[in-house]
Structure formats: structure tokens, C-alpha cells
Amino acid sequence: MNDHRGEVCDIEKDNDILKVADGIVNRANPLPKSFLEKCKNLKGISVVGVGYDSVDIAFCRNNKISVFNCPGINSTSVSELTLTLTLCLLRKVTQLNNRIKSLAEGEKVLAIDNLGNELEGKKVGMIGMGNTARKTGELFHHAFECPLHIYSPTSPSNKWTSSDPSCQGALPHTRHSNLETLLPEIDILTIHCPLTLTTKDLITERQLRLMKSSAILINMSRGYVVNESDLYNALREGWIASAASDVFQVEPVIRKCMNRLDELDNFIATPHM
């Protein structure tokens, strides 16, 4: 399987390959039932990454096809990108870069008018407590002394505490049982949860209106976790200050399928890096 979703059709046309394949190594191509039914000899699928929402798990379970993923393999890369996007939003790096490059003769951009905000001490809200969230939390806490506020209803209560059996050690944080208490408190929201039936549209207009008007949002999970149309309205109307996303409802990301987020100066997009 080739990397990214636009290439899946090439191999799908070659039914002879699908019929004899014992395994599939896949990055992000959708593998629905209609595709998997053609793989008569398939015994296993290896997902090069963490998320496996692109695979029809029910079909695989019913047909005894093993599905493997790689937990933690990209946690350092994703956590570093999360921090990068956070700093870019707070200091308005991409906005200022674009303004400076488009200056007309005689125009100026003064530093005193564009200082942005510092990260140190900001309250960081995080959705999810997996490997990527842990790495990200460590960066925020240790490097920038940011208090961490966590929402992760599927994680055990002792996660990231001294009694955590995963041996990752304690990471100071405040645990929230719902988003209604977390969102009004925080300055930065980073999202690291998998896409499931319960996390689809987890962040919509209702949640965005609970956040501070100065808050920023970074989505590192899956595109459908955040309602893109509601996010567009939030950024355009000033419910929150700015946002960045490495994931989109349609991938590979193309401008006509971004729900107009590409029109906004206070939004940063990266291609699921």
C-alpha cells in the first residue's frame, strides 16, 4: 500500500495481488469492508503509526485478520510538532511572516505592535493520556512550567501518578471529569485522543464557546474529533484567538475540503506530519 489515501485505488484495481496477499503494510489508506473482501488470503494488517480508524476492525475480527499498530512510535515527533504549533500561534509567527513578505514599498511591521504572548506558565488543557500526550505534557511542564489540566475518561485514575503501573513516573496535573470544567480554565487546548464513536465531534460550537477568547487550540488527533465548520466560525468570530491542525476530515488535505479554514489568517495547517 502506498502512503496516503489518494494511491489506494492503484493497487485495488489489481485483484490478482489482493487475492494472494498474506499481509498489508498500510500508512493511512482507508481499508473498508469492500476492499478487504477482495483479499481472500489476508492474515494480517500492519498500520505504520498509532491510529487504526482507517481499518474496518469489525470485518477483520470476524474474518480472523490480525491488525497491528505501533504505539508510541511517533510520540516524540508529534509532541515536538505540538509545541512548535503552540509557539507559532502564541507569537503569531506565520501571520507576521506572511505580512512581512507581502509588504508594499514604504510599509512597515513594528515589533512593538506584534509581540504576541509567552508560553511560560500558561494553563494547558490536554485531551488524551496516551504516549503522545505524555511526551507533550512533559515538554509543557518541564520546559515552560505550564500547569496541566487533563480530560481522559478512558484512562485509569492513577495515570501519570506515582502509583501508575506503566512506570512512566508522576507528572503533575489536574484531572477533569468533563470538558465543561476544563475548557474555561485553560489558555491552550491540545488534542491527542483516537477517533471513536464517542470522540467524533467532541469539540463543536458548544465546547468552543466555553473557551477563553484568548485561548488557542491544536488538534493532533483526527480531523473528525473537531467540527471544522464550527472551528471556522469560532476563529472568524473571535470565540477563540487562533488554532492549528495537523489532521483534517479529508486527507491528504486539499483547500476545497478544509471547510474554509484555509481562508483564515489565524489558522495554521500542516499535512498530518
HELIX and SHEET records of a PDB file:
HELIX    1   1 ARG A    5  GLU A    7  5                                   3    
HELIX    2   2 VAL A    8  GLU A   12  1                                   5    
HELIX    3   3 ASN A   15  VAL A   20  1                                   6    
HELIX    4   4 LYS A   33  LEU A   36  1                                   4    
HELIX    5   5 ILE A   57  ASN A   62  1                                   6    
HELIX    6   6 SER A   75  LEU A   90  1                                  16    
HELIX    7   7 VAL A   93  LYS A  101  1                                   9    
HELIX    8   8 ALA A  111  ASP A  113  5                                   3    
HELIX    9   9 ASN A  131  GLU A  138  1                                   8    
HELIX   10  10 LEU A  139  ALA A  143  3                                   5    
HELIX   11  11 PHE A  144  PHE A  144  1                                   1    
HELIX   12  12 LEU A  179  LEU A  182  1                                   4    
HELIX   13  13 GLU A  205  LEU A  208  1                                   4    
HELIX   14  14 GLY A  223  VAL A  225  5                                   3    
HELIX   15  15 GLU A  228  GLU A  237  1                                  10    
HELIX   16  16 ARG A  255  CYS A  257  5                                   3    
HELIX   17  17 LEU A  261  GLU A  263  5                                   3    
SHEET    1   A 3 GLY A  23  ASN A  26  0                                        
SHEET    2   A 3 GLY A  44  VAL A  47  1                                        
SHEET    3   A 3 SER A  66  PHE A  68  1                                        
SHEET    1   B 7 THR A 174  HIS A 176  0                                        
SHEET    2   B 7 LEU A 148  TYR A 151  1                                        
SHEET    3   B 7 VAL A 124  ILE A 127  1                                        
SHEET    4   B 7 ILE A 188  ILE A 191  1                                        
SHEET    5   B 7 ILE A 216  ASN A 219  1                                        
SHEET    6   B 7 SER A 242  SER A 245  1                                        
SHEET    7   B 7 PHE A 267  ALA A 269  1                                        
END                                                                             
